[in-house]
Amino acid sequence: MSKPVSVLVTWDIDPTPEVTIENKREALKQTRLLLRDQQILSTLFCHAKIADQLSGEIEGLLQDNHEIGCHGLTHGSEEDYNRMPEDMQRKHLYEATDILRKSTGQAISSFRGPRMKTSHMTQKLLIELGYAADCSVASQRVDFVSSNLVNVSWIFAPRLPYQPSRRNAFRKGDQDIWVIPLSAIILPFISSALYVFKINIMKRLFKALYMESRCTGKPIVYLIHPFEFAPITGSWIPENLSKTQLIRTYGFVFREKFCEKDPNERFRMNKELIKYMRSFPNVQFKTVRDFVSDTLMR
C-alpha cells in the first residue's frame, strides 16, 4: 500500500489595504465555503492586528477545525524577521501571540513570517512561546513572483521538514521546533505562480511534488491569500517607501502585470487546482499543527 501524501493548504491573511474590511469578511466566508465544499482542513496564518476585525469569520473557521497560525503583529514594512533586532522581534512576537491566543481561545503553535522572513533568532523566540512549527522557508525556490526576491539561503535549505540549527535557520540542527518548507521546484507552489503560469503548469508542478512525496514523505505545502478572492478598491503600494525599501519589502512589483486580476477567476482557478490535488490516491489534507503532531512527533 502506498504511503499517504500529506497536503498542507496554507493561507496568509495579510493587511491588504487595497481591499475593504467588508470585502475581506466576504473573502473569508468564501474561503470557508471552498474548504467545506472540498472537505479539507487547512491552516490560516493571520497577522494579529486584524484578528478582532475578523473575529466572526475566524470563529467560523475554528468551528470547522481549521488552524489559526501567527503571521506576525502588523505585517508592516518594519516587521522584517531576517533583519529586526532581537528586542523588537520579542516585542512583536509576544504581543502577536497573546492577541491571537485571546482571539481564538486556543494555543498558537504554527508561524509564518510576513513575506516569508525568518531567522535563527526568530526561531529561538518561537520556541520560548511554545510554537511547534515555522513555515517561513521555501527550499529551492528561485523566481520573480516572490516578495522575498531571491533568498540564497532558501536554495540550500533542506527539502524535508527539519529541526533548525541554533545559528542558522536554514540548516539542520537540534532546536525544538520544526521548519516545514513551502513546496517549490525552482517555481514555488503558491497562488501567485498560479495566476502567472496558469492551471496546467501548476498541475504539473503538483504531480512532480506528489511523486517526490510518495518517495520521501515530504509534505506538499501550498500558499494562498484569501483576500485574492476580493475586488481591489485602492492601491496596495505604500507611498512612504523609497524604491530600495519597496523592492526589499515587496520584491519586483512588475510581476503584477502578468497576474490574473479577476477575483472570481482566481477563485475558480484555485478550486480547480484543489480538486485536482484531491483526485490523487492517498492524499490527506492536514493542518500544519496536525502534520507536526501526527507525523514528526510520533
Short mmCIF file of the C-alpha atoms (twelve columns), coordinates in Angstrom:
data_MODEL
# 
_entry.id   MODEL 
# 
loop_
_atom_site.group_PDB 
_atom_site.id 
_atom_site.type_symbol 
_atom_site.label_atom_id 
_atom_site.label_alt_id 
_atom_site.label_comp_id 
_atom_site.label_asym_id 
_atom_site.label_seq_id 
_atom_site.Cartn_x 
_atom_site.Cartn_y 
_atom_site.Cartn_z 
_atom_site.pdbx_PDB_model_num 
ATOM 1   C CA . MET A 1   0.000   0.000  0.000   1 
ATOM 2   C CA . SER A 2   1.344   3.449  -0.917  1 
ATOM 3   C CA . LYS A 3   2.280   5.884  1.809   1 
ATOM 4   C CA . PRO A 4   -0.186  8.737  2.458   1 
ATOM 5   C CA . VAL A 5   0.734   12.064 0.887   1 
ATOM 6   C CA . SER A 6   0.202   14.989 3.264   1 
ATOM 7   C CA . VAL A 7   -1.011  18.216 1.630   1 
ATOM 8   C CA . LEU A 8   -0.972  21.400 3.698   1 
ATOM 9   C CA . VAL A 9   -3.065  24.183 2.187   1 
ATOM 10  C CA . THR A 10  -1.936  27.348 3.965   1 
ATOM 11  C CA . TRP A 11  -3.497  30.809 3.778   1 
ATOM 12  C CA . ASP A 12  -1.759  34.092 4.614   1 
ATOM 13  C CA . ILE A 13  -4.111  36.761 5.959   1 
ATOM 14  C CA . ASP A 14  -2.192  39.928 5.101   1 
ATOM 15  C CA . PRO A 15  -3.178  43.583 5.734   1 
ATOM 16  C CA . THR A 16  -4.116  44.083 2.038   1 
ATOM 17  C CA . PRO A 17  -5.067  47.790 2.322   1 
ATOM 18  C CA . GLU A 18  -6.484  47.781 -1.211  1 
ATOM 19  C CA . VAL A 19  -9.391  45.590 -0.039  1 
ATOM 20  C CA . THR A 20  -12.175 46.921 2.209   1 
ATOM 21  C CA . ILE A 21  -12.889 45.200 5.512   1 
ATOM 22  C CA . GLU A 22  -16.348 44.207 4.263   1 
ATOM 23  C CA . ASN A 23  -14.807 42.503 1.222   1 
ATOM 24  C CA . LYS A 24  -12.217 40.824 3.449   1 
ATOM 25  C CA . ARG A 25  -15.007 39.303 5.514   1 
ATOM 26  C CA . GLU A 26  -16.755 38.092 2.363   1 
ATOM 27  C CA . ALA A 27  -13.496 36.598 1.042   1 
ATOM 28  C CA . LEU A 28  -13.009 34.642 4.271   1 
ATOM 29  C CA . LYS A 29  -16.593 33.380 4.098   1 
ATOM 30  C CA . GLN A 30  -15.906 32.306 0.512   1 
ATOM 31  C CA . THR A 31  -12.711 30.593 1.676   1 
ATOM 32  C CA . ARG A 32  -14.610 28.707 4.378   1 
ATOM 33  C CA . LEU A 33  -17.223 27.538 1.853   1 
ATOM 34  C CA . LEU A 34  -14.497 26.380 -0.535  1 
ATOM 35  C CA . LEU A 35  -12.835 24.341 2.187   1 
ATOM 36  C CA . ARG A 36  -16.177 22.864 3.228   1 
ATOM 37  C CA . ASP A 37  -17.057 22.019 -0.358  1 
ATOM 38  C CA . GLN A 38  -13.739 20.255 -0.888  1 
ATOM 39  C CA . GLN A 39  -13.858 18.680 2.597   1 
ATOM 40  C CA . ILE A 40  -10.325 19.674 3.530   1 
ATOM 41  C CA . LEU A 41  -8.596  21.115 6.592   1 
ATOM 42  C CA . SER A 42  -6.104  23.951 6.353   1 
ATOM 43  C CA . THR A 43  -4.026  26.459 8.315   1 
ATOM 44  C CA . LEU A 44  -4.659  30.203 8.118   1 
ATOM 45  C CA . PHE A 45  -1.776  32.451 9.187   1 
ATOM 46  C CA . CYS A 46  -3.289  35.684 10.497  1 
ATOM 47  C CA . HIS A 47  -1.465  38.886 11.419  1 
ATOM 48  C CA . ALA A 48  -2.648  39.792 14.900  1 
ATOM 49  C CA . LYS A 49  -3.782  43.392 14.392  1 
ATOM 50  C CA . ILE A 50  -6.616  42.335 12.088  1 
ATOM 51  C CA . ALA A 51  -7.874  39.439 14.217  1 
ATOM 52  C CA . ASP A 52  -10.502 41.441 16.133  1 
ATOM 53  C CA . GLN A 53  -11.978 42.866 12.920  1 
ATOM 54  C CA . LEU A 54  -12.397 39.346 11.527  1 
ATOM 55  C CA . SER A 55  -13.396 37.633 14.776  1 
ATOM 56  C CA . GLY A 56  -16.677 36.242 13.434  1 
ATOM 57  C CA . GLU A 57  -15.067 34.736 10.356  1 
ATOM 58  C CA . ILE A 58  -12.176 33.325 12.379  1 
ATOM 59  C CA . GLU A 59  -14.607 31.746 14.840  1 
ATOM 60  C CA . GLY A 60  -16.382 30.059 11.931  1 
ATOM 61  C CA . LEU A 61  -13.118 28.655 10.609  1 
ATOM 62  C CA . LEU A 62  -12.224 27.339 14.062  1 
ATOM 63  C CA . GLN A 63  -15.641 25.665 14.307  1 
ATOM 64  C CA . ASP A 64  -14.726 23.792 11.102  1 
ATOM 65  C CA . ASN A 65  -11.484 22.600 12.767  1 
ATOM 66  C CA . HIS A 66  -9.112  24.738 10.724  1 
ATOM 67  C CA . GLU A 67  -5.972  26.033 12.423  1 
ATOM 68  C CA . ILE A 68  -5.146  29.690 13.048  1 
ATOM 69  C CA . GLY A 69  -1.411  30.407 12.976  1 
ATOM 70  C CA . CYS A 70  0.578   33.589 13.572  1 
ATOM 71  C CA . HIS A 71  1.590   35.809 10.640  1 
ATOM 72  C CA . GLY A 72  3.240   38.498 12.722  1 
ATOM 73  C CA . LEU A 73  1.833   41.500 14.559  1 
ATOM 74  C CA . THR A 74  1.220   44.102 11.843  1 
ATOM 75  C CA . HIS A 75  2.767   42.630 8.657   1 
ATOM 76  C CA . GLY A 76  4.080   46.165 8.097   1 
ATOM 77  C CA . SER A 77  7.328   47.007 6.319   1 
ATOM 78  C CA . GLU A 78  9.039   47.230 9.718   1 
ATOM 79  C CA . GLU A 79  8.232   43.602 10.535  1 
ATOM 80  C CA . ASP A 80  11.177  42.033 8.738   1 
ATOM 81  C CA . TYR A 81  12.221  38.962 10.724  1 
ATOM 82  C CA . ASN A 82  15.504  38.426 8.912   1 
ATOM 83  C CA . ARG A 83  16.647  41.953 9.855   1 
ATOM 84  C CA . MET A 84  14.808  43.010 13.034  1 
ATOM 85  C CA . PRO A 85  16.848  43.295 16.271  1 
ATOM 86  C CA . GLU A 86  16.064  40.728 18.939  1 
ATOM 87  C CA . ASP A 87  14.266  43.083 21.323  1 
ATOM 88  C CA . MET A 88  11.953  44.252 18.545  1 
ATOM 89  C CA . GLN A 89  11.264  40.675 17.450  1 
ATOM 90  C CA . ARG A 90  10.496  39.681 21.024  1 
ATOM 91  C CA . LYS A 91  8.015   42.545 21.435  1 
ATOM 92  C CA . HIS A 92  6.222   41.791 18.164  1 
ATOM 93  C CA . LEU A 93  6.059   38.017 18.619  1 
ATOM 94  C CA . TYR A 94  4.942   38.088 22.246  1 
ATOM 95  C CA . GLU A 95  2.238   40.675 21.550  1 
ATOM 96  C CA . ALA A 96  1.028   38.947 18.385  1 
ATOM 97  C CA . THR A 97  0.846   35.555 20.076  1 
ATOM 98  C CA . ASP A 98  -1.029  36.966 23.062  1 
ATOM 99  C CA . ILE A 99  -3.599  38.687 20.823  1 
ATOM 100 C CA . LEU A 100 -4.206  35.566 18.743  1 
ATOM 101 C CA . ARG A 101 -4.470  33.310 21.791  1 
ATOM 102 C CA . LYS A 102 -7.107  35.580 23.300  1 
ATOM 103 C CA . SER A 103 -8.917  35.979 19.976  1 
ATOM 104 C CA . THR A 104 -9.090  32.249 19.229  1 
ATOM 105 C CA . GLY A 105 -9.168  30.829 22.737  1 
ATOM 106 C CA . GLN A 106 -6.551  28.334 21.617  1 
ATOM 107 C CA . ALA A 107 -2.797  27.843 21.770  1 
ATOM 108 C CA . ILE A 108 -0.986  29.177 18.690  1 
ATOM 109 C CA . SER A 109 1.631   26.684 17.518  1 
ATOM 110 C CA . SER A 110 2.378   27.496 13.850  1 
ATOM 111 C CA . PHE A 111 4.165   30.590 12.497  1 
ATOM 112 C CA . ARG A 112 4.877   32.104 9.117   1 
ATOM 113 C CA . GLY A 113 6.795   35.348 8.981   1 
ATOM 114 C CA . PRO A 114 5.417   38.234 6.946   1 
ATOM 115 C CA . ARG A 115 6.802   37.899 3.406   1 
ATOM 116 C CA . MET A 116 8.256   34.511 4.424   1 
ATOM 117 C CA . LYS A 117 11.022  36.098 6.560   1 
ATOM 118 C CA . THR A 118 12.626  34.285 9.492   1 
ATOM 119 C CA . SER A 119 15.952  33.845 11.274  1 
ATOM 120 C CA . HIS A 120 17.592  31.697 13.940  1 
ATOM 121 C CA . MET A 121 16.722  34.450 16.425  1 
ATOM 122 C CA . THR A 122 13.064  34.301 15.385  1 
ATOM 123 C CA . GLN A 123 13.008  30.554 15.888  1 
ATOM 124 C CA . LYS A 124 14.589  30.873 19.326  1 
ATOM 125 C CA . LEU A 125 11.786  33.238 20.361  1 
ATOM 126 C CA . LEU A 126 9.131   30.982 18.826  1 
ATOM 127 C CA . ILE A 127 10.414  28.121 20.991  1 
ATOM 128 C CA . GLU A 128 10.109  30.346 24.078  1 
ATOM 129 C CA . LEU A 129 6.474   30.929 23.126  1 
ATOM 130 C CA . GLY A 130 5.712   27.256 22.636  1 
ATOM 131 C CA . TYR A 131 5.489   27.135 18.835  1 
ATOM 132 C CA . ALA A 132 5.920   23.783 17.120  1 
ATOM 133 C CA . ALA A 133 6.423   24.907 13.503  1 
ATOM 134 C CA . ASP A 134 7.974   27.697 11.435  1 
ATOM 135 C CA . CYS A 135 6.631   27.767 7.853   1 
ATOM 136 C CA . SER A 136 8.790   30.647 6.596   1 
ATOM 137 C CA . VAL A 137 11.270  28.771 4.370   1 
ATOM 138 C CA . ALA A 138 10.871  27.878 0.682   1 
ATOM 139 C CA . SER A 139 13.572  25.342 -0.126  1 
ATOM 140 C CA . GLN A 140 14.982  25.542 -3.685  1 
ATOM 141 C CA . ARG A 141 12.732  28.454 -4.665  1 
ATOM 142 C CA . VAL A 142 14.082  30.894 -7.281  1 
ATOM 143 C CA . ASP A 143 11.531  33.101 -9.041  1 
ATOM 144 C CA . PHE A 144 10.363  36.632 -9.757  1 
ATOM 145 C CA . VAL A 145 6.866   36.244 -8.238  1 
ATOM 146 C CA . SER A 146 8.319   36.395 -4.722  1 
ATOM 147 C CA . SER A 147 8.097   39.396 -2.393  1 
ATOM 148 C CA . ASN A 148 11.286  37.984 -0.835  1 
ATOM 149 C CA . LEU A 149 13.347  38.283 -4.034  1 
ATOM 150 C CA . VAL A 150 15.992  35.578 -4.379  1 
ATOM 151 C CA . ASN A 151 16.806  34.287 -0.917  1 
ATOM 152 C CA . VAL A 152 20.127  32.481 -1.328  1 
ATOM 153 C CA . SER A 153 19.606  30.655 1.965   1 
ATOM 154 C CA . TRP A 154 16.481  29.044 0.543   1 
ATOM 155 C CA . ILE A 155 18.442  27.464 -2.299  1 
ATOM 156 C CA . PHE A 156 20.495  25.338 0.091   1 
ATOM 157 C CA . ALA A 157 17.852  24.725 2.775   1 
ATOM 158 C CA . PRO A 158 16.756  21.099 3.353   1 
ATOM 159 C CA . ARG A 159 13.739  19.989 1.320   1 
ATOM 160 C CA . LEU A 160 12.272  17.776 4.032   1 
ATOM 161 C CA . PRO A 161 10.962  19.198 7.338   1 
ATOM 162 C CA . TYR A 162 13.853  19.734 9.729   1 
ATOM 163 C CA . GLN A 163 14.796  21.000 13.158  1 
ATOM 164 C CA . PRO A 164 16.993  24.054 12.576  1 
ATOM 165 C CA . SER A 165 20.427  24.996 13.809  1 
ATOM 166 C CA . ARG A 166 20.789  27.438 16.692  1 
ATOM 167 C CA . ARG A 167 22.909  29.662 14.421  1 
ATOM 168 C CA . ASN A 168 21.268  29.237 11.034  1 
ATOM 169 C CA . ALA A 169 17.540  28.983 10.334  1 
ATOM 170 C CA . PHE A 170 18.257  27.270 7.020   1 
ATOM 171 C CA . ARG A 171 20.448  24.416 8.268   1 
ATOM 172 C CA . LYS A 172 19.646  21.283 10.255  1 
ATOM 173 C CA . GLY A 173 20.321  21.345 13.966  1 
ATOM 174 C CA . ASP A 174 18.692  20.471 17.259  1 
ATOM 175 C CA . GLN A 175 16.340  23.345 18.044  1 
ATOM 176 C CA . ASP A 176 12.988  22.250 19.466  1 
ATOM 177 C CA . ILE A 177 10.876  23.467 16.538  1 
ATOM 178 C CA . TRP A 178 10.135  22.102 13.068  1 
ATOM 179 C CA . VAL A 179 10.665  24.031 9.859   1 
ATOM 180 C CA . ILE A 180 8.009   22.983 7.314   1 
ATOM 181 C CA . PRO A 181 9.256   24.246 3.925   1 
ATOM 182 C CA . LEU A 182 6.898   25.691 1.352   1 
ATOM 183 C CA . SER A 183 6.906   23.424 -1.701  1 
ATOM 184 C CA . ALA A 184 8.977   24.526 -4.694  1 
ATOM 185 C CA . ILE A 185 10.933  23.099 -7.583  1 
ATOM 186 C CA . ILE A 186 12.505  26.405 -8.586  1 
ATOM 187 C CA . LEU A 187 8.910   27.580 -9.184  1 
ATOM 188 C CA . PRO A 188 7.047   27.891 -5.868  1 
ATOM 189 C CA . PHE A 189 3.748   26.148 -5.235  1 
ATOM 190 C CA . ILE A 190 1.827   29.344 -4.494  1 
ATOM 191 C CA . SER A 191 -1.230  31.138 -5.827  1 
ATOM 192 C CA . SER A 192 0.844   33.978 -7.323  1 
ATOM 193 C CA . ALA A 193 2.542   31.437 -9.583  1 
ATOM 194 C CA . LEU A 194 -0.896  30.045 -10.478 1 
ATOM 195 C CA . TYR A 195 -2.058  33.486 -11.608 1 
ATOM 196 C CA . VAL A 196 1.036   33.980 -13.776 1 
ATOM 197 C CA . PHE A 197 1.747   30.483 -15.168 1 
ATOM 198 C CA . LYS A 198 -1.865  29.232 -15.176 1 
ATOM 199 C CA . ILE A 199 -3.502  25.978 -14.175 1 
ATOM 200 C CA . ASN A 200 -1.766  23.417 -16.403 1 
ATOM 201 C CA . ILE A 201 1.731   24.363 -15.212 1 
ATOM 202 C CA . MET A 202 0.620   24.213 -11.584 1 
ATOM 203 C CA . LYS A 203 -0.976  20.803 -12.095 1 
ATOM 204 C CA . ARG A 204 2.309   19.522 -13.490 1 
ATOM 205 C CA . LEU A 205 4.153   21.023 -10.531 1 
ATOM 206 C CA . PHE A 206 1.778   19.297 -8.110  1 
ATOM 207 C CA . LYS A 207 2.224   15.986 -9.908  1 
ATOM 208 C CA . ALA A 208 6.029   16.266 -9.562  1 
ATOM 209 C CA . LEU A 209 5.692   17.174 -5.871  1 
ATOM 210 C CA . TYR A 210 3.289   14.261 -5.368  1 
ATOM 211 C CA . MET A 211 5.780   11.795 -6.848  1 
ATOM 212 C CA . GLU A 212 8.504   13.207 -4.594  1 
ATOM 213 C CA . SER A 213 6.249   12.920 -1.542  1 
ATOM 214 C CA . ARG A 214 5.480   9.268  -2.262  1 
ATOM 215 C CA . CYS A 215 9.223   8.558  -2.232  1 
ATOM 216 C CA . THR A 216 10.325  10.758 0.682   1 
ATOM 217 C CA . GLY A 217 7.263   11.551 2.791   1 
ATOM 218 C CA . LYS A 218 7.771   15.290 2.232   1 
ATOM 219 C CA . PRO A 219 4.503   17.206 2.735   1 
ATOM 220 C CA . ILE A 220 3.195   19.287 -0.159  1 
ATOM 221 C CA . VAL A 221 2.678   22.850 1.092   1 
ATOM 222 C CA . TYR A 222 0.581   25.300 -0.937  1 
ATOM 223 C CA . LEU A 223 0.349   29.032 -0.115  1 
ATOM 224 C CA . ILE A 224 -2.583  31.272 -0.994  1 
ATOM 225 C CA . HIS A 225 -4.140  34.526 0.270   1 
ATOM 226 C CA . PRO A 226 -7.912  34.589 0.913   1 
ATOM 227 C CA . PHE A 227 -8.172  38.273 0.020   1 
ATOM 228 C CA . GLU A 228 -7.135  37.400 -3.532  1 
ATOM 229 C CA . PHE A 229 -10.811 36.477 -3.912  1 
ATOM 230 C CA . ALA A 230 -11.889 40.070 -3.162  1 
ATOM 231 C CA . PRO A 231 -12.183 43.065 -5.505  1 
ATOM 232 C CA . ILE A 232 -9.462  45.702 -5.282  1 
ATOM 233 C CA . THR A 233 -10.629 49.214 -4.433  1 
ATOM 234 C CA . GLY A 234 -7.324  51.016 -3.863  1 
ATOM 235 C CA . SER A 235 -3.547  50.875 -4.270  1 
ATOM 236 C CA . TRP A 236 -1.530  48.210 -2.447  1 
ATOM 237 C CA . ILE A 237 1.813   50.016 -2.896  1 
ATOM 238 C CA . PRO A 238 2.745   52.186 0.128   1 
ATOM 239 C CA . GLU A 239 3.575   55.771 -0.772  1 
ATOM 240 C CA . ASN A 240 6.107   56.373 2.006   1 
ATOM 241 C CA . LEU A 241 8.727   53.801 0.934   1 
ATOM 242 C CA . SER A 242 11.826  54.501 -1.118  1 
ATOM 243 C CA . LYS A 243 12.452  52.402 -4.220  1 
ATOM 244 C CA . THR A 244 15.046  50.346 -2.296  1 
ATOM 245 C CA . GLN A 245 12.646  49.763 0.608   1 
ATOM 246 C CA . LEU A 246 9.849   48.885 -1.797  1 
ATOM 247 C CA . ILE A 247 11.899  46.224 -3.591  1 
ATOM 248 C CA . ARG A 248 13.333  44.847 -0.330  1 
ATOM 249 C CA . THR A 249 9.862   44.591 1.199   1 
ATOM 250 C CA . TYR A 250 7.632   43.705 -1.749  1 
ATOM 251 C CA . GLY A 251 10.002  42.379 -4.405  1 
ATOM 252 C CA . PHE A 252 9.638   43.251 -8.075  1 
ATOM 253 C CA . VAL A 253 6.176   44.788 -8.332  1 
ATOM 254 C CA . PHE A 254 6.200   44.479 -12.132 1 
ATOM 255 C CA . ARG A 255 5.153   40.857 -11.607 1 
ATOM 256 C CA . GLU A 256 1.617   42.155 -11.019 1 
ATOM 257 C CA . LYS A 257 1.356   42.959 -14.733 1 
ATOM 258 C CA . PHE A 258 1.416   39.245 -15.536 1 
ATOM 259 C CA . CYS A 259 -1.069  38.093 -12.866 1 
ATOM 260 C CA . GLU A 260 -4.687  37.156 -13.310 1 
ATOM 261 C CA . LYS A 261 -6.577  40.086 -11.753 1 
ATOM 262 C CA . ASP A 262 -10.203 38.961 -11.706 1 
ATOM 263 C CA . PRO A 263 -11.090 37.685 -8.180  1 
ATOM 264 C CA . ASN A 264 -13.765 35.322 -9.475  1 
ATOM 265 C CA . GLU A 265 -11.323 33.736 -11.905 1 
ATOM 266 C CA . ARG A 266 -8.747  33.445 -9.128  1 
ATOM 267 C CA . PHE A 267 -11.291 31.593 -7.018  1 
ATOM 268 C CA . ARG A 268 -12.180 29.283 -9.915  1 
ATOM 269 C CA . MET A 269 -8.512  28.516 -10.634 1 
ATOM 270 C CA . ASN A 270 -7.788  27.636 -7.011  1 
ATOM 271 C CA . LYS A 271 -10.897 25.476 -6.750  1 
ATOM 272 C CA . GLU A 272 -9.827  23.576 -9.868  1 
ATOM 273 C CA . LEU A 273 -6.305  23.112 -8.526  1 
ATOM 274 C CA . ILE A 274 -7.526  21.868 -5.134  1 
ATOM 275 C CA . LYS A 275 -9.944  19.445 -6.826  1 
ATOM 276 C CA . TYR A 276 -7.015  18.191 -8.896  1 
ATOM 277 C CA . MET A 277 -4.994  17.590 -5.731  1 
ATOM 278 C CA . ARG A 278 -7.895  15.659 -4.193  1 
ATOM 279 C CA . SER A 279 -8.053  13.378 -7.223  1 
ATOM 280 C CA . PHE A 280 -4.712  11.708 -6.416  1 
ATOM 281 C CA . PRO A 281 -4.633  8.465  -4.382  1 
ATOM 282 C CA . ASN A 282 -3.791  8.598  -0.660  1 
ATOM 283 C CA . VAL A 283 -3.782  12.393 -0.427  1 
ATOM 284 C CA . GLN A 284 -4.515  13.623 3.107   1 
ATOM 285 C CA . PHE A 285 -5.196  17.329 3.720   1 
ATOM 286 C CA . LYS A 286 -3.942  18.394 7.125   1 
ATOM 287 C CA . THR A 287 -3.310  21.463 9.221   1 
ATOM 288 C CA . VAL A 288 0.310   22.283 9.989   1 
ATOM 289 C CA . ARG A 289 -0.365  21.523 13.659  1 
ATOM 290 C CA . ASP A 290 -1.775  18.083 12.877  1 
ATOM 291 C CA . PHE A 291 1.047   17.233 10.472  1 
ATOM 292 C CA . VAL A 292 3.638   18.012 13.141  1 
ATOM 293 C CA . SER A 293 1.851   16.029 15.853  1 
ATOM 294 C CA . ASP A 294 0.809   13.092 13.645  1 
ATOM 295 C CA . THR A 295 3.962   12.695 11.551  1 
ATOM 296 C CA . LEU A 296 7.005   14.448 13.012  1 
ATOM 297 C CA . MET A 297 6.461   13.927 16.736  1 
ATOM 298 C CA . ARG A 298 5.341   10.301 16.714  1 
# 
